[in-house]
Amino acid sequence: VTGNFANIARMGIKTSSSAVFGNIKFPLADNLELFVGGRYSIHDKPYSYEGSTNATNAPLVVVPYTTSGGLTAREFDPKVTLEYTQGDSLSWITYSTAYKSGGPRFAQWTKATADITYAQEELEMIEVGYKTDLNGGSSQLEFTAYNYDYTDNQQLLVCVQGGSPSGCVVTGDATVQGLDLTYRTYLSDKTSVGGTYAFVDATWDRFCDTAAAPATEANPCGINRQGQTLPFVAENNLSMNIQHVQGQLTLTAAVSYKDEYSVTLGKWPGVSTIKDLTKLNLSAELVSPSGWNLNLVCTNCTDEIYQSNGLQGVRAQGGGYRYANAEGRRIGLSLETNF
């Protein structure tokens, strides 16, 4: 078959949402308070699909089609926090829920697949924390531990339908657990330093990757990723910063480190894995008494992996992956004033 063919899938979507929320504080004792809040929301998402082609025997769109549908989410999300204060210390425990609405999949080439929507995402969160002032207020220490329980966590992927690539959202259940430890202090009245260590354990409890391997009667789950690490999650994360103020000049340096993680569901060494990523940011800001602001910045000064984002369709020789690497390096000078 030769010639110029056009296969078009148009989706129109209109989202409207409304919410009512509020909170109440109950003092249980002199140093113990209970915060109870919540939000009730209604989220409407009507959509329409239209597929067209100028060659009905060409791939992708078999025949022209039109269809329409809609999703409505009605959700009550509570938030409850118990706070305990003692001197310069604060301890708390919080429980809350949240959601992300479902929706239609994009780039669908038949009415049957355009009528299929992906599920609403649900999140249940518990957080425990403690923070305190030290050395007469010149230092702060903060510790937080949390557990996120995701139901139908949404992953944007490339699927193969009818032998052709198309966008799809595959959902799965996941648990993310972690802890953050932060310490900030002043070395002098002009110099402050701080650092944070974060440990994150994020694994799939249920994920049938039908994008990487289509579901069949013999293998309805495609690739079973249960127990694998979520994409974009590094287990160990460290960040440190130092700031020095000398008159009208402020000097800041910040460095962050992540150990190995993958930007795709499966690890693809050399393509989708980022190993031992260290980033350094520097800035020097000068503020004049007359209102001029001069700022010299360097973002991601040390990393050699430049920003790269893509959604690659499946080809005869392979492909069909998402990838995204580090932020690109930027060096710049800005001059600002108000008049």
C-alpha positions in Angstrom: 0.0 0.0 0.0 1.4 3.4 -1.0 0.2 6.9 -0.5 -0.3 9.5 2.2 -2.7 8.5 5.0 -4.0 10.3 8.0 -5.2 8.5 11.1 -6.6 10.9 13.7 -7.9 10.3 17.2 -9.4 13.4 18.9 -10.4 13.5 22.5 -12.3 16.3 24.1 -12.5 16.5 27.9 -13.9 19.0 30.3 -13.2 18.7 34.0 -15.1 20.4 36.8 -14.7 20.0 40.5 -16.2 21.4 43.7 -15.3 20.9 47.3 -16.3 21.7 50.8 -13.6 21.5 53.5 -13.0 22.5 57.1 -11.3 21.6 60.3 -11.8 21.8 64.1 -9.2 21.9 66.9 -9.9 20.2 70.2 -7.6 21.1 73.1 -7.4 17.8 75.1 -4.9 19.1 77.7 -2.5 22.0 78.1 0.1 20.3 75.8 -2.2 18.0 73.8 -4.4 19.0 70.8 -6.5 17.1 68.3 -7.1 18.5 64.8 -10.0 16.9 62.9 -10.6 18.0 59.3 -12.0 16.7 56.1 -12.9 17.5 52.5 -15.8 16.4 50.4 -15.3 16.8 46.7 -17.2 16.1 43.5 -15.1 15.7 40.4 -16.9 15.4 37.0 -14.9 14.4 33.9 -17.1 14.0 30.7 -15.2 13.2 27.5 -15.8 12.5 23.8 -13.7 10.6 21.3 -13.6 10.8 17.5 -11.5 8.6 15.3 -11.1 9.3 11.6 -9.0 8.1 8.6 -8.8 8.8 4.9 -8.0 5.1 4.2 -10.2 2.6 6.0 -8.0 -0.3 5.0 -4.9 1.3 6.5 -3.6 0.3 10.0 -4.5 2.0 13.2 -8.1 3.3 12.6 -10.1 0.4 11.1 -13.2 2.4 10.6 -14.2 6.0 11.7 -15.9 6.1 15.1 -17.4 8.5 17.6 -18.1 7.8 21.3 -18.6 9.7 24.5 -18.7 8.9 28.2 -17.9 10.4 31.6 -16.6 9.7 35.1 -17.7 11.2 38.4 -15.8 10.9 41.6 -17.5 11.7 44.9 -15.0 11.5 47.7 -14.7 12.3 51.4 -11.1 12.6 52.6 -10.5 13.0 56.3 -7.4 14.3 58.1 -6.8 13.7 61.8 -3.7 15.0 63.6 -2.7 14.5 67.3 -0.1 17.0 68.5 1.9 16.9 71.8 4.2 19.7 72.8 6.8 19.6 75.6 9.1 22.6 76.0 10.7 23.3 72.6 9.6 19.9 71.2 6.6 18.9 69.1 5.5 15.4 68.4 2.6 14.4 66.1 0.8 11.6 64.3 -1.4 12.2 61.3 -3.8 10.1 59.3 -5.3 11.3 56.0 -6.5 10.0 52.7 -6.5 11.5 49.1 -7.4 10.5 45.6 -6.7 11.2 41.9 -9.6 10.8 39.5 -9.7 8.1 36.8 -10.0 9.1 33.2 -10.1 8.1 29.5 -7.0 6.7 27.8 -5.4 8.7 25.0 -4.6 7.8 21.4 -7.2 5.1 21.0 -7.9 3.8 17.5 -11.2 1.9 18.0 -14.5 2.7 19.7 -14.0 -0.5 21.9 -10.7 0.7 23.4 -11.8 4.4 23.6 -14.7 3.3 25.8 -12.2 1.8 28.4 -11.2 4.1 31.2 -8.6 3.7 33.9 -9.4 3.4 37.6 -9.4 6.2 40.2 -6.2 6.3 42.4 -6.6 6.2 46.2 -4.0 7.0 48.8 -4.0 6.3 52.6 -1.3 7.9 54.6 0.0 7.7 58.2 2.8 10.0 59.4 4.6 10.2 62.7 7.0 13.1 63.4 9.1 14.8 66.1 11.0 18.1 66.0 12.8 20.2 68.5 15.0 23.2 69.0 18.5 22.7 70.4 21.3 25.0 71.6 18.9 27.8 72.6 17.1 27.7 69.3 20.2 27.9 67.1 19.7 24.3 65.9 16.7 22.3 64.9 16.3 18.5 64.7 13.4 16.9 62.9 12.4 13.2 62.3 9.5 11.9 60.3 8.4 8.4 59.5 5.5 7.6 57.1 3.6 4.9 55.3 1.7 5.5 52.0 -0.7 2.9 50.9 -1.7 3.3 47.2 -4.6 1.6 45.5 -4.7 1.7 41.7 -1.5 3.9 41.4 -1.6 5.2 37.9 1.3 4.6 35.5 1.4 6.2 32.0 2.8 3.7 29.5 2.8 2.7 25.9 0.7 -0.3 25.0 0.3 -2.3 21.8 -3.3 -2.7 20.7 -4.1 -4.3 17.3 -0.4 -4.4 16.5 0.0 -0.6 16.9 1.3 1.6 19.8 -1.1 3.7 21.8 -1.1 5.4 25.2 -2.5 3.6 28.2 -2.6 3.9 31.9 -2.0 0.7 33.9 -2.8 0.7 37.6 -1.4 -1.3 40.5 -1.3 -1.3 44.3 1.9 -0.1 46.1 3.3 0.6 49.5 5.8 3.4 50.1 7.5 3.5 53.5 10.2 5.9 54.6 11.9 8.1 57.1 13.4 11.6 57.0 16.0 12.9 59.4 16.9 16.6 59.1 19.3 18.8 61.1 19.9 22.5 60.8 22.2 24.7 62.8 24.1 28.1 62.7 27.9 27.9 62.8 27.8 31.6 63.5 25.4 34.5 63.2 26.2 34.6 59.5 26.6 31.0 58.5 24.1 28.2 58.6 24.3 24.5 57.5 21.7 21.8 57.2 21.3 18.3 55.9 18.6 15.7 55.3 18.8 11.9 55.0 15.8 10.1 53.6 15.3 6.3 53.3 12.6 5.1 51.0 11.2 1.6 50.5 8.7 1.7 47.7 7.5 -1.6 46.2 4.5 -2.9 44.2 2.0 -5.1 46.1 0.2 -5.7 42.8 1.1 -4.7 39.3 0.3 -6.6 36.2 2.4 -4.9 33.5 0.2 -5.5 30.4 2.1 -2.8 28.5 5.4 -4.6 28.5 3.8 -8.0 27.8 0.1 -8.1 26.5 -2.3 -10.2 28.6 -3.1 -13.6 27.2 -5.3 -16.4 28.4 -2.3 -18.3 29.5 -0.7 -15.2 31.1 -3.4 -12.7 32.1 -0.9 -10.6 34.1 1.6 -9.8 31.4 4.7 -9.2 33.5 4.1 -9.6 37.2 6.0 -6.8 39.0 4.9 -7.6 42.5 7.8 -6.9 44.9 9.7 -4.7 42.4 10.7 -1.1 43.2 8.6 1.7 41.9 10.2 3.9 39.2 12.0 7.1 40.1 12.5 5.9 43.7 16.0 5.7 45.2 16.5 3.9 48.5 19.0 6.3 50.0 18.8 10.1 49.5 21.1 12.7 51.0 21.0 16.5 50.7 23.2 19.1 52.4 23.4 22.9 52.1 25.4 25.8 53.5 24.5 29.5 53.4 26.7 32.5 54.4 25.4 36.0 54.6 28.0 38.8 54.5 26.3 42.2 54.5 24.2 42.4 51.3 25.8 39.3 49.8 24.3 35.8 50.3 26.3 32.7 49.2 24.5 29.4 49.0 25.8 25.9 48.1 23.5 22.8 48.0 24.4 19.2 47.1 22.1 16.2 46.8 22.8 12.5 46.3 20.7 9.5 45.3 21.8 6.0 44.9 20.7 3.8 42.0 17.1 4.0 40.7 15.3 3.3 37.5 13.1 5.7 35.5 11.1 2.8 34.1 9.1 0.0 35.6 11.8 -2.5 34.8 15.6 -1.9 35.2 17.3 -1.5 31.8 21.1 -1.1 32.7 22.7 1.8 30.8 19.4 3.1 29.5 16.8 3.4 32.2 19.0 3.2 35.4 20.6 6.2 37.1 23.4 5.3 39.3 24.8 7.4 42.2 23.4 10.7 41.0 25.0 13.7 42.6 23.9 17.3 41.9 25.4 20.5 43.0 23.7 23.9 43.0 25.4 27.2 43.7 24.2 30.8 43.9 25.5 34.2 44.9 23.0 37.0 45.4 23.8 40.7 45.9 21.1 43.1 47.1 21.9 46.8 46.9 20.4 49.5 49.1 19.0 51.1 46.0 16.8 48.1 45.2 18.9 46.3 42.6 19.2 42.5 42.9 22.1 40.7 41.2 22.0 36.9 41.2 24.5 34.5 39.8 23.3 30.8 39.7 24.6 27.4 38.7 22.1 24.6 38.7 23.3 21.0 38.4 26.9 22.1 38.1 28.5 18.6 38.2 26.2 16.2 36.5 26.9 15.1 32.9 23.5 13.6 32.2 21.4 16.3 30.6 17.6 16.4 30.7 16.0 13.9 28.4 12.3 13.0 28.4 10.5 10.8 25.9 7.6 8.4 25.3 9.0 5.9 22.8 6.5 3.8 20.7 7.1 0.2 19.9 9.1 -0.5 16.7 9.9 -3.7 14.9 13.4 -3.7 16.4 12.1 -3.0 20.0 11.4 0.1 22.1 8.2 1.1 23.9 9.7 2.7 27.0 9.5 6.0 29.0 12.8 7.6 30.0 13.8 10.7 31.9 17.2 11.6 33.3 18.6 14.4 35.3 18.0 18.1 35.1 20.2 19.9 32.6 23.0 22.2 33.7 22.2 25.9 33.8 24.5 28.8 34.5 23.0 32.3 34.4 23.1 35.8 35.7 20.0 37.8 36.5 19.6 41.5 37.3 16.4 42.8 38.8 15.0 46.0 40.2 11.7 47.5 41.1 10.7 51.0 39.9 
